[in-house]
Amino acid sequence: MYAVTMADANINAPEVPVAAASPPTRSDEQILPRNKWVPVGKSNCFLDVERTQANPIFKIAVDILKNTNFFKAFTASSIIPSIYIQQFWDTIRFDKDKGYNCQLDEQRLYLTKSTLSDALQLPQDNNNFTSPLNANTIISFVNELGYPNVVRTLSGVMTNDMYQQWRALATIINLCLTGKTSPFKRPRAPVLQILWGVVNKANIDYAERIWKEFT
């Protein structure tokens, strides 16, 4: 066994965007003064399937993901002006009736799971989705993968303790679909549910899992 690094997983910032956001109609200072900007970490991670990889497990993980109905979510990328990212975090609000909303330039946008599904081209066939897994089922699934110790709680699951192929898959899922790099050593339930769906070729509502991570 050997550790999967960021390079092994091949998560990179895109050199050429698949799609680009429209340029702002106002100056950055008009949209949001720089003194209100917040630190923003690395984002827009995607899977570069063309780059040659020395790690054979990477190719296996990619081949598994290619057989899912949401593989495009791993390879989608976009260039968004920094000012829009800053304005998003400055204006994001939650309304109990309308849900999350934010402002981009002079337009107010309402964010839902469908917004995410459309952006990542994820399936939205609600009638045929497999029901969400409960905690006990996820725990049993992790143990069946061959986890070195018996897992008794979700909080006890460590990505780095998973066997190589599952560790690679869990790392790619967490980084590409949630954009998180620090908590990936302890994957949350939605990420493990996505891993279950990939391994079992199940038709689960992937957008719902990603939306739960966001919200």
N, C-alpha and C positions, 0 to 999 in steps of 0.2 A: 504494500500500500504506500502511496505517496500523496502528499497534499496537493489539492487543486488551488492554484494561485489565481490572481486576477488575470494574469497573462494566459494561463491554461484555459480559463473560461472564455478568454478572448472578448472581453467586454470593453468596447472602445467608443470614444466620441466620434461621430461620423465626420468624414472629410467632405463628402458631397451629400447634401440633404435630399431626402425623397420628396419632401414638401417643405415649403417655407411660409411662415406667417406673413401677412401683408405688412408692409412698413407702416410705422405710426404716422398719423396725420398731423401730430403736434410734436414739439420738441420734448426731449426727456424731462427737462425742468418743468415744462407745462403739465406733463402727465403726472410726475411725482418728483419733487425736489430730491437731490442726491442725499441730503442729510437724513432722509427717511428710508434710505435703502438699507437692506439687511444682508448679512452674509449668506450666500447661496452656494451650496456644495455642488459636486459633480452630478449632472443629471443627463437625461436623454441617452441612457445606455442602450446599446443594441448589440445583436449578435452578428459578427462578421463571419459568414459561413464560407467565404472565398479564400480567406487567409490560411496558409498552410500551418498545421499544428503538429508539434512533435509528440504531444500527449495523445495516445490512441483512444483514451477514454473520451476525449472531447468529440471525436468523430462519432463514436457510439451514441453519445448524448444528443448530438445534433440529429443523427438519423432517427432516434426515438421521437424527438420533437417534431420532425418533419411529417410524422404520421398523425399528428394531432390536427384538430380543425381550427387551431388558433396560432399556427406557426408564424403567421404574418405579424403577430404582436411582438415577436422576438426580433424581427428584422426591420420594423418600422422606425423611422427617425425623422426629425424635423428640426429646423433652425428657427428659434423664437428669439426676437430681440430681447436683450436683457431688461429693458424698461418694462416690457410686458410681464416678465417674471416678477419683477419688483412690485409692479402695480397689482398683480394677482395676490401676492401675500399681504399687501397693504389693504386690499379691499375685500378679501374673501370674508363672507358672512354666512351665518346659518339662520334660516328662517323656518320656523316650525311648520309653516304651511307650504312653502315653496322649496325648501331644502337649501343646498349650498348655492351661492351666487357670488359673482365677482365682476369687476369692471376691467375691460381692456380698451384703452384709449377712451373714447366717449360712449362705448356701448356696454350695457349691463348684460351679463350672460348668466343663465341658470344652468347649473351642472347637475346631471343625473347619471345613473348607471348607463342609460342609453347614449349619453354624450361620450362616455368612455368606450362603449361598444362600437360606436360609429368611428371614432378616432383610430381604434386599433383593429377595426374590421373583425370584431369578435361575433360569434353566432348569438342570435337572440331568439332562438326557438324555445320559448319558455315551456311549451306543452310537452316537450320530449326530454327535458333535462332530468338527470338523475337527482334524487333528493340529496340535500347537503348531508355530509357525514357528521355524526356526533363525536365527542371527544374520545369515547371508548373505542370506536371503530378506527379512528386515526391512530390511537396508541397501538392497537392490535396490528394495524398495517405496518407501522414503523418496526415493530418487533419481527414481523414476517419478512421484512426486507433483509434481516440478518444483522440487526443492531447488536453490538458486542455485549451490552448489558440489557437486562430486562427493563423496558421503559414502563413506568407506572403513571406518570403525569406528562402532559404536553410540555410543561416548563422544563422537564428533564431531557428533552430531545436536543442534542447538539449536532449541528450540521457536520462539524469536523470529526465526529465519532461515527458517522454513517460510512458504509462501505463505499469504495471509490466511485462507482458509477452513479450511485444515488446521491452522493455528495456533490458530484459535478452537476447533476440535474437540479438539485435543490439550490445550488449557488446561482446557476443561470436563471432559474425562475425568479429568485428573490431579487437579483440585481436588475434584470431586464424589466420585470413587470412591476416592481414596487420602487425601484430606484434606491433601495436602502443598502448600505454597505456595512454599517456597524452592527446592527442587530442580527445579521444573517447567521451568526453562530448559534442562535436560538430561534429557529424559524417559528413564526406564529401559525395558528391553526389554518388561516386561509391559504398560506403557502404550502403547508402539508396536504391540504385538500387538493390543491392544484397538482402536486406531485402524485397523489393517489390517482387523480383523473388521467394523468399522462401515462403512468405505469399500467393502469388497468384499461386504457383506451375507452374511458367512460365519457359520456356526453354530459358533463357537468357545466354549470353556469360559471364559466371562467371570469366573465365580467363582474359578476356578483362578488367573487372572491377578491378580485383586485380592488373593487370599489370599497369593500370592507376595510382593506388595508389603508386606503386613502382617507376614509372618513374616521 
